[in-house]
Amino acid sequence: MIEIYKTNENRILNKTGEMTKGSWVNIVAPTEAEIEYICTTLQLPINFMKDPLDDEERPRIEKEDDNVLIIVDFPYLTQDEANLPIFETIPIGMIFTKDCFITISLKETPILTNFKNNKIKGFFTNKKTRFALQLLFEISSYYLRYLKQINKMTNEAERELHQSMKNKELYTFLALEKSLVYFTTSLKSNRVVLDKILRFNYLKMYEEDKELLEDVIIENAQAIEMAEVYLSILSGMMDAFASIISNNVNNAMKFLTSVTIILTLPTMVASFYGMNVELPFEHSSFAFIFTLLIAITLAGTTAFIFWKKKYF
């Protein structure tokens, strides 16, 4: 899918049908024919178009002739086979050509929807550097937004686990921990790209652009710090609940073993008095009562000892 937008003289964003100077080309999951068309029309290297479509591609910045490619990871929400929420990251490419600015990715993202709806203050398609920095800032902001959702979901799962130990909540913890690992890795890779933009002259920037880039770096650093803190907290909670579950299993086994021993004693006494040999009190009319008292005494004494030792 190829969409072309351009800001007119009245600073209103319009969707157009042709790539002209100052236009924004948004490409989502393109076909081979669309990739070839863009590369031929704008004279782009084929790897500039295909690299951002590889979901394993690492964030980086690359320059070839007058064209610049920036690849960063952006977050998105999905679900696994058990319908548990998972936050993952995939690459998005930003390509600077002589006339146009191109964004390309495998999936649509609400981040770009804000630009399409002209909700970003000071957004103009012809200001390519400013556009890229605004997009990077929105990506960092979405990381922070999703991190807050992860923290909220963690707290909800923790409350559920306090009430009852269920596999569903533990699987939720595992999914969230996996999401935080994705976020931490992608955010640190994005930081490397931002540092390169700041230190090297890949893009022509004015003073306002440099200030915006510094804001993006601060936002990204805050997201990294939050992700690491949440990951540390979640890992500690996972270890704590694993210990609690193991302890509960041990307590249950200890209780069942104690009950089994206590119930074994009356059975053992009854077995002795069921033997076909001479036994004390066997000719007494109170033989059954003696047997019952011995069984109750042994079981009661054992139960009292176990209770004092807090076996149950």
C-alpha positions in Angstrom: 0.0 0.0 0.0 1.3 3.4 -1.0 -0.1 6.7 0.3 1.1 10.1 -0.7 0.5 13.3 1.3 1.6 16.9 0.9 1.1 20.0 3.0 -0.4 22.8 0.8 0.3 26.6 1.0 -2.4 26.9 3.7 -0.5 24.3 5.9 -3.3 21.8 5.4 -2.3 18.1 4.8 -3.9 16.6 1.6 -3.7 13.2 0.1 -2.4 13.3 -3.5 -1.7 10.8 -6.2 1.8 11.7 -7.4 5.2 12.1 -5.8 6.3 15.8 -6.1 8.8 17.9 -4.2 8.0 18.2 -0.6 5.6 15.2 -0.4 5.4 12.4 2.1 5.2 8.8 0.8 3.9 6.3 3.4 4.4 2.7 2.4 3.0 -0.3 4.3 3.7 -3.9 3.4 4.5 -3.2 -0.2 4.5 -5.7 -3.0 7.5 -6.3 -5.2 6.0 -4.3 -8.0 5.5 -1.3 -5.6 9.0 -1.6 -4.3 10.4 -1.6 -7.9 8.2 1.4 -8.8 9.4 3.5 -5.9 13.1 2.6 -6.4 12.9 3.4 -10.1 10.9 6.6 -9.8 13.0 8.1 -6.9 16.3 6.4 -7.9 16.7 4.6 -4.6 18.9 1.6 -3.7 16.8 -1.5 -3.4 18.2 -2.3 0.1 16.8 1.1 1.3 13.3 -0.3 0.6 13.8 -3.9 1.6 15.8 -3.6 4.8 13.0 -1.9 6.9 10.7 -4.8 5.8 12.8 -7.4 7.6 11.4 -7.7 11.1 14.8 -8.8 12.4 16.6 -5.8 11.0 18.6 -3.8 13.6 18.1 0.0 14.0 20.8 1.9 12.1 21.4 5.0 9.9 22.9 4.8 6.5 23.8 7.3 3.8 24.3 6.6 0.0 24.7 9.5 -2.4 22.0 12.1 -1.5 19.8 9.5 0.1 19.7 8.8 3.9 18.0 5.7 5.5 17.1 5.7 9.2 15.7 2.5 10.7 14.3 2.4 14.2 12.0 0.1 16.1 8.5 1.1 17.0 6.2 -0.7 19.5 2.8 -2.3 18.7 0.3 -4.5 20.6 -0.5 -8.0 19.5 -1.7 -11.3 21.1 -0.2 -14.8 21.4 -1.9 -18.1 20.9 -3.5 -18.0 24.4 -4.9 -14.5 23.6 -2.5 -12.9 26.1 -1.4 -9.4 25.3 2.2 -9.0 23.9 3.9 -5.8 23.1 6.4 -6.3 20.3 8.6 -4.1 18.2 9.2 -4.0 14.4 11.4 -1.7 12.3 10.2 1.4 10.5 12.3 3.0 7.8 12.6 6.7 7.2 14.1 7.6 3.8 15.3 11.0 2.8 15.5 11.6 -0.9 16.2 14.8 -2.8 12.5 15.6 -3.1 10.5 13.3 -0.9 10.3 11.8 2.6 9.4 8.1 2.8 8.2 6.0 5.7 8.1 2.3 5.2 7.1 -0.6 7.5 5.5 -4.0 7.5 2.5 -3.0 9.7 0.3 0.1 10.1 0.8 2.0 13.2 -1.3 4.6 15.1 1.8 6.7 15.4 1.6 7.7 11.7 -2.2 8.1 12.0 -1.6 11.2 14.2 0.4 12.7 11.3 -2.2 11.7 8.7 -4.9 13.4 10.8 -2.7 16.5 11.1 -2.7 16.3 14.9 1.0 17.0 15.3 1.8 20.6 16.0 4.2 22.2 13.5 4.1 19.3 11.1 4.9 20.0 7.4 5.7 17.3 4.8 8.3 19.6 3.1 10.4 19.9 6.4 11.9 16.4 6.2 14.3 16.7 9.1 11.7 18.2 11.4 9.2 15.5 10.3 11.7 12.7 11.1 12.4 14.1 14.5 8.7 14.5 15.3 8.2 10.9 14.2 11.0 9.8 16.5 9.5 11.7 19.4 6.1 10.1 18.8 7.7 6.7 18.7 9.4 7.3 22.1 6.2 8.7 23.5 4.3 5.5 22.5 7.0 3.4 24.2 6.2 5.3 27.4 2.5 4.9 26.9 2.8 1.2 26.4 5.1 0.9 29.4 2.5 2.4 31.5 0.0 -0.1 30.2 2.4 -2.9 31.0 2.8 -1.6 34.5 -1.0 -1.4 34.9 -1.4 -5.0 33.6 1.3 -6.2 36.0 -0.5 -4.7 39.0 -3.8 -6.3 37.9 -2.1 -9.7 37.5 -0.4 -9.3 40.9 -3.8 -8.7 42.6 -5.2 -11.8 40.9 -2.3 -13.9 42.1 -2.7 -12.7 45.7 -6.3 -14.1 45.6 -5.6 -17.3 43.9 -2.6 -18.9 42.2 -3.6 -19.6 38.7 -1.6 -20.4 35.6 -3.3 -17.6 33.6 -1.7 -14.9 35.7 1.7 -16.5 35.6 1.5 -16.8 31.8 0.5 -13.1 31.8 3.7 -12.3 33.8 5.8 -14.3 31.3 4.2 -12.4 28.3 4.8 -9.0 29.9 8.4 -9.9 30.8 8.9 -10.9 27.2 7.5 -7.6 26.1 9.8 -5.6 28.4 12.8 -7.5 27.0 11.7 -6.5 23.5 11.3 -2.9 24.5 14.6 -2.6 26.4 16.5 -4.1 23.4 14.8 -1.9 20.8 15.1 1.3 22.9 18.8 0.8 23.4 19.3 0.2 19.7 17.2 3.4 18.9 19.4 5.3 21.3 22.5 4.4 19.2 20.8 5.8 16.1 19.8 9.0 17.9 23.3 9.5 19.1 24.7 9.1 15.6 22.2 11.7 14.3 23.3 14.1 17.0 27.1 13.6 16.5 27.3 13.2 12.8 26.0 15.3 9.9 23.6 12.9 8.4 20.8 15.4 8.4 20.8 19.1 8.0 19.4 20.6 11.2 18.6 24.1 12.4 18.8 25.1 16.1 15.1 24.2 16.7 15.7 20.8 15.2 18.7 20.2 17.5 16.5 21.1 20.5 13.8 18.7 19.3 16.4 15.9 18.8 17.6 16.5 22.4 14.0 16.1 23.6 13.7 12.9 21.6 16.9 11.6 23.3 15.6 12.5 26.7 12.3 10.8 26.0 14.0 7.7 24.7 16.3 7.6 27.8 13.3 7.9 30.1 11.6 5.0 28.3 14.8 2.9 28.7 14.9 3.6 32.4 11.2 2.8 32.9 11.6 -0.4 30.9 14.6 -1.6 32.9 12.9 -0.7 36.2 9.7 -2.5 35.3 11.7 -5.5 34.0 13.6 -5.7 37.3 10.4 -5.5 39.3 8.6 -8.1 37.2 11.6 -10.5 37.4 11.6 -10.1 41.2 7.9 -10.7 41.4 8.2 -13.8 39.1 10.9 -15.2 41.4 8.9 -14.4 44.5 5.7 -16.0 43.3 7.7 -19.0 42.1 9.0 -19.4 45.6 5.5 -18.9 47.1 4.1 -21.6 44.8 6.9 -24.0 45.6 6.4 -23.3 49.3 2.7 -23.9 49.0 3.4 -27.3 47.3 5.8 -28.2 50.1 3.3 -27.3 52.8 0.6 -29.3 51.0 2.9 -32.3 50.7 3.9 -32.0 54.4 0.2 -31.8 55.5 -0.7 -34.9 53.4 2.3 -36.9 54.7 1.4 -36.0 58.3 -2.3 -37.1 57.8 -1.1 -40.3 56.1 1.1 -41.1 59.1 -1.6 -40.4 61.6 -4.2 -42.6 59.7 -1.6 -45.3 59.4 -1.3 -45.8 63.2 -5.0 -47.0 63.8 -4.6 -49.3 60.8 -1.4 -50.7 62.2 -3.0 -51.4 65.6 -6.1 -53.0 64.0 -3.8 -55.2 61.9 -2.0 -56.4 65.0 -5.2 -57.4 66.7 -6.4 -59.1 63.6 -3.6 -61.6 63.8 -4.3 -65.3 64.6 -1.9 -65.3 67.6 -2.2 -64.8 71.3 -2.6 -61.1 72.1 -3.2 -59.1 75.3 -6.8 -58.6 76.3 -8.1 -60.7 73.5 -10.4 -62.7 75.7 -11.7 -59.6 77.5 -15.1 -58.2 76.8 -13.5 -54.8 76.5 -10.9 -55.9 73.9 -12.5 -53.7 71.1 -12.5 -50.7 73.4 -8.8 -51.3 74.4 -7.9 -51.6 70.8 -9.8 -48.4 69.9 -8.2 -46.5 72.8 -4.7 -47.6 71.9 -5.3 -46.4 68.2 -6.8 -43.1 69.3 -4.0 -42.5 71.8 -1.3 -43.2 69.3 -3.0 -41.1 66.5 -3.8 -38.3 68.9 -0.3 -38.2 70.4 1.3 -38.1 66.9 -1.2 -35.4 65.7 -0.3 -33.3 68.8 3.4 -33.7 68.1 3.0 -32.7 64.4 0.8 -29.7 65.5 3.5 -28.5 67.9 6.1 -28.8 65.2 3.7 -26.8 62.9 3.5 -29.5 60.2 -0.2 -28.5 59.7 
